[in-house]
Amino acid sequence: MNVNRTTIFRLRQHLHKTNRVSDRPRSGRPGCTTQRQDRNLVRNHMNNRFLSASASSRQTKGINNQLISANTVRRRLSTSGICARRPYIGPILTQRHRHQRTLWAQEHAA
């Protein structure tokens, strides 16, 4: 399996102690926004779909009254399932247009 023996040994020990192999939560650096601010960010972006992350970061203050970065806003939105989309640029096609395009393609395919 191309895995070190000590890795397998440690995994077995951890499984024996905790009955699971997944890692325990780590302390890490504390976030610069609260859960309430994260919910407000998501709500603002759901209400105004054209609001950019940088504009939202300029409006939102963090825990210690510091401005948060646009990357923080992007991360908070992506964890809630919202990802950036570019608006469609092109002609708006009606049903009639689609039908005519299909007919044209069928004529010229043969």
Contacts in CASP RR format, 6 or more apart in sequence:
PFRMAT RR
TARGET T0000
AUTHOR 0000-0000-0000
METHOD contacts of the structure
MODEL  1
MNVNRTTIFRLRQHLHKTNRVSDRPRSGRPGCTTQRQDRNLVRNHMNNRF
LSASASSRQTKGINNQLISANTVRRRLSTSGICARRPYIGPILTQRHRHQ
RTLWAQEHAA
11 21 0 8 1.000
14 20 0 8 1.000
14 21 0 8 1.000
15 21 0 8 1.000
18 24 0 8 1.000
31 63 0 8 1.000
32 62 0 8 1.000
32 63 0 8 1.000
32 66 0 8 1.000
32 68 0 8 1.000
32 72 0 8 1.000
33 41 0 8 1.000
33 60 0 8 1.000
33 62 0 8 1.000
33 63 0 8 1.000
33 68 0 8 1.000
33 72 0 8 1.000
33 76 0 8 1.000
34 63 0 8 1.000
37 60 0 8 1.000
37 62 0 8 1.000
38 76 0 8 1.000
38 80 0 8 1.000
40 60 0 8 1.000
41 56 0 8 1.000
41 60 0 8 1.000
41 73 0 8 1.000
41 76 0 8 1.000
41 77 0 8 1.000
42 76 0 8 1.000
42 77 0 8 1.000
42 80 0 8 1.000
42 82 0 8 1.000
44 51 0 8 1.000
44 56 0 8 1.000
45 51 0 8 1.000
45 56 0 8 1.000
45 77 0 8 1.000
45 82 0 8 1.000
46 82 0 8 1.000
52 70 0 8 1.000
53 70 0 8 1.000
53 71 0 8 1.000
53 73 0 8 1.000
53 74 0 8 1.000
53 77 0 8 1.000
53 84 0 8 1.000
54 70 0 8 1.000
54 73 0 8 1.000
56 70 0 8 1.000
56 73 0 8 1.000
57 67 0 8 1.000
57 68 0 8 1.000
57 69 0 8 1.000
57 70 0 8 1.000
57 72 0 8 1.000
57 73 0 8 1.000
58 67 0 8 1.000
60 67 0 8 1.000
60 68 0 8 1.000
60 73 0 8 1.000
61 67 0 8 1.000
61 68 0 8 1.000
62 68 0 8 1.000
74 84 0 8 1.000
77 83 0 8 1.000
91 97 0 8 1.000
93 101 0 8 1.000
END
